[in-house]
Amino acid sequence: MKNVNLNALRVFSVVASHGNLQRAAEELSLSRGAVSQRIKKLEIELGVVLLMRGARGVSLTPEGERCFAAVKDALAILDTAFASIGEDGDRVTLHIGSSTATKWLIPRMDAFKAKFPKISLTTQIHEQVLARSLGRNEIAIWPGKAPDTNIAHGSRRLTGIQLIAVCSPDFLRPDWPMGLEMLLTMPLLQDAHRRWEKLIHETGHGDTHKLLNFDRSALALDAAIGGHGVAIAPTYMVENDLRSKRLVEIWVDPEASDDGLYTSWAKDHLGQTRMKRIVDWIASEFE
């Protein structure tokens, strides 16, 4: 086995992910020169060229592709193994998207604390599915079209994705029921899923230039609460605001969706009664 510096492999992984030395340097809190130097040293140690430098960034050579795939797999294994080291048995980590955390989890925190008074819940916010397997005392909630395919995980469908359009009760709007053609003439608040834009292109109605864009669903929904227009989101994300009358429903997507929301956990640890109770509680909150 070659004697390779593990920190250099991590630096290489970040560079390969970004395809750009400067962005990798910013993430690693290093200078661009230091990053470049570590990559060159790694190439010398391995005896191969890993990166091709270009005017617009860097690209992987065939040897670089092989190295990046191996490093990603190795780092994912290490992340899983280290995830629960030093954690006590009363701490549970929930991996979840930012808007699901804001709009679904936070309104239920008091209920969680009442149900599990001895559990310290830590949330980790992600915009993409974890690349590694879940470790001890870790649970994830993700949208998708099918259950988790990781053989190390158990997976459970929580709910289907039903889209509805919502706005403030004080927002001036035509009376219910409202057709899609009328809906798309109103001020539309769009998040990163770009659902309004897709509906406009599919129907030929509306103007994409009039969309007000946000990078997260929760921000678009908060703008709707503030009376700035109409947002579109899954029902599970707006039910608390509908119940409290901060939002009202004005349109329901008639098209059935294949998407759903799923929860995952490490199979090896579901035997713990506490973890099973938490997974069951999460599922019950979607019923």
C-alpha positions as CSV (number, residue, x, y, z in Angstrom):
1,M,0.0,0.0,0.0
2,K,1.3,3.4,-0.9
3,N,2.1,5.8,1.9
4,V,-0.4,8.6,1.1
5,N,-1.2,11.7,3.2
6,L,-4.8,11.3,4.3
7,N,-5.3,15.1,4.6
8,A,-4.1,15.5,1.0
9,L,-6.8,13.0,0.0
10,R,-9.4,15.1,1.7
11,V,-8.2,18.3,0.0
12,F,-8.3,16.4,-3.3
13,S,-11.9,15.3,-2.7
14,V,-13.0,18.9,-2.0
15,V,-11.3,20.1,-5.2
16,A,-12.8,17.3,-7.3
17,S,-16.2,18.1,-5.9
18,H,-16.0,21.8,-6.8
19,G,-14.0,21.5,-10.0
20,N,-12.4,24.7,-8.8
21,L,-9.3,25.4,-6.7
22,Q,-10.4,28.7,-5.4
23,R,-13.8,27.5,-4.2
24,A,-12.2,24.4,-2.6
25,A,-9.7,26.7,-0.8
26,E,-12.5,28.8,0.6
27,E,-14.3,25.8,2.0
28,L,-11.0,24.4,3.5
29,S,-9.9,27.9,4.8
30,L,-6.6,27.5,3.0
31,S,-4.9,29.6,0.4
32,R,-5.3,28.6,-3.3
33,G,-1.6,28.1,-3.4
34,A,-1.6,25.7,-0.4
35,V,-4.4,23.7,-2.0
36,S,-2.5,23.4,-5.3
37,Q,0.7,22.4,-3.5
38,R,-1.1,19.6,-1.6
39,I,-2.6,18.3,-4.8
40,K,0.8,18.3,-6.6
41,K,2.4,16.5,-3.6
42,L,-0.4,13.9,-3.7
43,E,0.2,13.4,-7.5
44,I,3.9,12.8,-6.8
45,E,3.1,10.3,-4.1
46,L,0.7,8.4,-6.3
47,G,2.8,8.7,-9.4
48,V,-0.1,9.9,-11.6
49,V,-1.7,13.1,-12.7
50,L,-5.1,13.6,-11.0
51,L,-6.2,17.0,-12.3
52,M,-6.0,18.9,-15.6
53,R,-5.8,22.7,-15.0
54,G,-7.8,24.9,-17.3
55,A,-9.0,28.5,-17.6
56,R,-12.4,27.7,-16.1
57,G,-11.2,25.4,-13.4
58,V,-9.9,21.9,-13.1
59,S,-11.1,18.5,-14.5
60,L,-10.3,15.0,-13.4
61,T,-8.1,12.7,-15.5
62,P,-9.1,9.1,-15.7
63,E,-6.8,8.3,-12.8
64,G,-8.3,11.3,-11.0
65,E,-11.8,9.8,-11.5
66,R,-10.8,6.5,-10.1
67,C,-9.1,8.2,-7.1
68,F,-12.1,10.4,-6.4
69,A,-14.5,7.5,-6.4
70,A,-12.3,5.6,-4.0
71,V,-11.8,8.6,-1.7
72,K,-15.6,9.3,-1.6
73,D,-16.3,5.8,-0.6
74,A,-13.6,5.7,2.0
75,L,-14.7,9.1,3.5
76,A,-18.3,8.0,3.6
77,I,-17.3,4.8,5.6
78,L,-15.3,6.9,8.0
79,D,-18.1,9.5,8.5
80,T,-20.5,6.7,9.3
81,A,-18.1,5.0,11.7
82,F,-17.2,8.3,13.5
83,A,-20.8,9.7,13.5
84,S,-21.7,8.4,17.0
85,I,-18.3,8.3,18.6
86,G,-18.4,10.4,21.8
87,E,-22.2,10.6,21.6
88,D,-24.2,9.5,24.7
89,G,-27.2,7.2,24.4
90,D,-29.7,10.0,25.0
91,R,-28.7,12.1,22.0
92,V,-30.4,11.5,18.6
93,T,-29.4,13.3,15.4
94,L,-32.1,14.0,12.8
95,H,-30.9,14.8,9.2
96,I,-33.5,16.9,7.5
97,G,-34.0,19.6,4.8
98,S,-34.1,23.2,6.0
99,S,-37.7,23.9,5.0
100,T,-39.0,20.6,6.4
101,A,-37.2,21.5,9.6
102,T,-38.7,25.0,9.7
103,K,-42.2,24.2,8.7
104,W,-42.8,20.7,9.9
105,L,-40.3,19.9,12.8
106,I,-40.2,23.2,14.7
107,P,-44.0,23.4,15.3
108,R,-43.7,19.9,16.8
109,M,-40.8,20.4,19.1
110,D,-42.9,20.8,22.2
111,A,-44.7,17.5,21.4
112,F,-41.4,15.8,20.9
113,K,-40.0,17.0,24.2
114,A,-43.2,15.9,26.0
115,K,-43.0,12.4,24.4
116,F,-39.3,12.0,24.8
117,P,-38.2,14.1,27.8
118,K,-34.8,12.4,28.2
119,I,-33.8,12.7,24.5
120,S,-31.5,15.5,23.3
121,L,-32.5,16.1,19.7
122,T,-29.8,17.5,17.4
123,T,-30.8,18.5,13.8
124,Q,-28.4,18.6,10.9
125,I,-29.6,20.5,7.9
126,H,-28.8,19.2,4.4
127,E,-30.0,20.1,0.9
128,Q,-29.0,16.8,-0.6
129,V,-29.3,13.1,0.6
130,L,-26.4,12.0,2.7
131,A,-23.7,10.2,0.8
132,R,-22.8,8.0,3.7
133,S,-24.8,5.4,5.7
134,L,-26.5,6.5,8.9
135,G,-24.9,5.6,12.2
136,R,-26.0,4.9,15.7
137,N,-28.8,7.2,16.9
138,E,-29.2,8.8,13.5
139,I,-32.5,9.3,11.6
140,A,-33.1,11.0,8.2
141,I,-36.1,12.5,6.5
142,W,-35.9,12.9,2.7
143,P,-38.2,13.4,-0.2
144,G,-37.9,10.9,-3.0
145,K,-39.7,8.7,-5.5
146,A,-38.9,5.4,-3.7
147,P,-37.7,4.1,-0.3
148,D,-34.1,4.3,0.6
149,T,-32.1,1.8,-1.4
150,N,-29.1,1.7,1.1
151,I,-29.0,-1.9,2.3
152,A,-27.7,-0.8,5.7
153,H,-30.9,1.3,6.2
154,G,-34.5,0.6,7.1
155,S,-36.9,2.9,5.3
156,R,-40.5,3.9,5.8
157,R,-42.8,6.1,3.6
158,L,-44.3,8.9,5.7
159,T,-46.6,10.6,3.2
160,G,-47.2,11.3,-0.5
161,I,-46.4,14.7,-1.9
162,Q,-49.7,16.6,-2.6
163,L,-49.1,20.2,-3.8
164,I,-51.3,23.1,-2.9
165,A,-51.2,26.8,-3.6
166,V,-51.6,29.1,-0.6
167,C,-51.7,32.8,0.2
168,S,-52.4,35.1,3.1
169,P,-56.1,35.4,4.1
170,D,-55.7,39.1,3.5
171,F,-54.3,38.7,0.0
172,L,-56.7,40.0,-2.7
173,R,-57.8,37.1,-4.8
174,P,-60.7,35.8,-6.9
175,D,-63.2,33.6,-5.0
176,W,-62.7,29.8,-4.7
177,P,-62.7,27.6,-6.7
178,M,-59.9,28.9,-8.8
179,G,-58.7,27.4,-12.1
180,L,-55.0,27.1,-12.9
181,E,-55.2,29.7,-15.7
182,M,-56.5,32.3,-13.3
183,L,-54.0,31.2,-10.6
184,L,-51.0,31.7,-12.9
185,T,-51.9,35.4,-13.5
186,M,-51.4,36.2,-9.8
187,P,-48.1,37.2,-8.1
188,L,-46.3,33.9,-7.7
189,L,-43.7,33.0,-5.1
190,Q,-41.3,30.3,-6.3
191,D,-38.7,28.2,-4.4
192,A,-35.8,26.2,-5.7
193,H,-38.1,23.4,-6.9
194,R,-39.4,25.8,-9.6
195,R,-42.9,24.3,-9.5
196,W,-44.6,27.5,-10.8
197,E,-42.2,27.7,-13.7
198,K,-42.9,24.1,-14.7
199,L,-46.7,24.7,-14.6
200,I,-46.3,27.8,-16.7
201,H,-44.3,25.9,-19.3
202,E,-46.7,22.9,-19.3
203,T,-49.8,25.1,-19.7
204,G,-48.5,28.0,-21.7
205,H,-50.1,30.4,-19.3
206,G,-48.4,33.1,-17.3
207,D,-45.0,34.9,-17.5
208,T,-41.9,33.4,-15.8
209,H,-40.4,36.9,-15.7
210,K,-42.9,37.9,-13.1
211,L,-42.0,35.2,-10.6
212,L,-40.4,36.1,-7.3
213,N,-37.8,33.5,-6.6
214,F,-36.5,32.2,-3.3
215,D,-33.9,29.5,-2.7
216,R,-36.0,27.7,0.0
217,S,-39.6,26.7,0.4
218,A,-39.9,28.1,3.9
219,L,-38.9,31.6,2.6
220,A,-41.5,31.5,-0.2
221,L,-44.1,30.5,2.4
222,D,-43.1,33.2,4.8
223,A,-43.4,35.7,1.9
224,A,-46.9,34.4,1.2
225,I,-47.8,34.9,4.9
226,G,-46.6,38.4,4.5
227,G,-49.1,39.0,1.7
228,H,-46.6,39.2,-1.2
229,G,-48.2,36.5,-3.4
230,V,-49.1,32.9,-3.8
231,A,-46.7,30.0,-2.9
232,I,-46.9,26.4,-3.8
233,A,-45.7,23.6,-1.5
234,P,-46.5,20.1,-0.2
235,T,-49.4,19.9,2.3
236,Y,-47.2,18.6,5.1
237,M,-45.2,21.8,4.9
238,V,-48.1,24.2,5.2
239,E,-50.6,22.4,7.5
240,N,-49.5,24.3,10.6
241,D,-49.9,27.7,8.9
242,L,-53.3,26.6,7.5
243,R,-54.4,25.5,10.9
244,S,-53.4,28.8,12.5
245,K,-55.0,30.7,9.6
246,R,-51.8,32.4,8.6
247,L,-52.4,30.9,5.2
248,V,-55.4,29.7,3.2
249,E,-55.6,27.1,0.4
250,I,-56.7,28.4,-3.0
251,W,-55.7,25.6,-5.4
252,V,-54.9,21.9,-5.2
253,D,-52.8,20.2,-7.9
254,P,-55.1,17.5,-9.5
255,E,-52.1,15.6,-10.9
256,A,-51.0,12.6,-8.8
257,S,-47.4,12.7,-7.9
258,D,-45.0,9.7,-7.6
259,D,-42.9,11.7,-5.0
260,G,-43.1,10.9,-1.3
261,L,-41.5,11.7,2.0
262,Y,-39.5,8.9,3.6
263,T,-37.6,8.3,6.8
264,S,-34.5,6.2,7.1
265,W,-32.5,4.7,10.0
266,A,-29.6,2.2,10.5
267,K,-31.1,-1.3,10.5
268,D,-28.5,-2.4,13.1
269,H,-29.9,0.0,15.6
270,L,-33.6,-0.1,15.2
271,G,-33.7,-2.9,17.8
272,Q,-33.2,-0.2,20.3
273,T,-36.7,0.4,21.7
274,R,-36.1,4.2,22.0
275,M,-35.1,4.6,18.3
276,K,-38.1,2.5,17.2
277,R,-40.4,4.7,19.3
278,I,-39.0,7.9,17.7
279,V,-39.4,6.5,14.2
280,D,-43.0,5.5,15.0
281,W,-43.7,9.0,16.5
282,I,-42.4,10.7,13.3
283,A,-44.6,8.5,11.2
284,S,-47.6,9.1,13.4
285,E,-47.2,12.9,12.9
286,F,-47.9,12.4,9.2
287,E,-51.1,10.4,9.7
